[in-house]
């Protein structure tokens, strides 16, 4: 194990000459991903707690003006100064999220058995690509929802939120199918069965909560029933937690990859 922030020199063989590989920095990719996912979770809790304590009237304000006890995520992250904390945390979070999507696709592509039937390999590759682009759309719409608040431009915010919900649920389905397809090319479904069961449970929770979210939103928008908006907000929090848990489960699929800043990389290199 190489200590962080240290310089290590390793003799390696390239195709042409023996050049030293100098590693300036080595960081666990899994730890980086978990840290990046922690930013929105922690900031969300801070926004919720501070909003309840210092700005209860602002976070419960709706067009119906009926009694509610649970504010929406948009409400607690759309007030000041919480909006700045939320946007900063998403700024730190969103970059690694795109990297996670690209690395996960590449990692799964490398797991496909090259000797498997062409149809099986092609199906696995197709589902991995679908999962990748859905995650890109999900991350992009999440960024849009964050930086275009409902107080600033509600129509755009609403459309971005719908895009985020649809792409998030679709990505969950595509990811589960892709993981299964990749494992089937190796005839080793049992190795991913536990992870797929966990991801499927999160998907079911998200789908049920999404149905409740739509129903309670309609009830709140057209009938202004008491607590309807609170139930909508509760479904929103459940979906957010399930989404974070799903992405954590994807990160835990990685073994021991590292991000490395190094000099002298040429040819085939093996780091012990």
Secondary structure, DSSP 8 states (H G I E B T S, - for coil): ---TT--EEEEEE-SS-EEEEEEEEEEEHHHHHHHHHHHHHHHHHHHHHHHHHH-HHHHT--SS----SS--HHHHTSSTTHHHHHHHHHHHHHHHHHHHHHHHHHHHHHHS-TTS-HHHHHHHHHHHHHHHHHHHHHHHHHHHHHHS-TTT-HHHHHHHHHHHHHHHHHHHHHHHHHHHHHHHHTT-THHHHHHHHHHHHHHHHHHHHHHHHHHHHHHHHHH--TTHHHHHHHHHHHHHHHHHHHHHHHHTT--S-EEEEEE---SS----
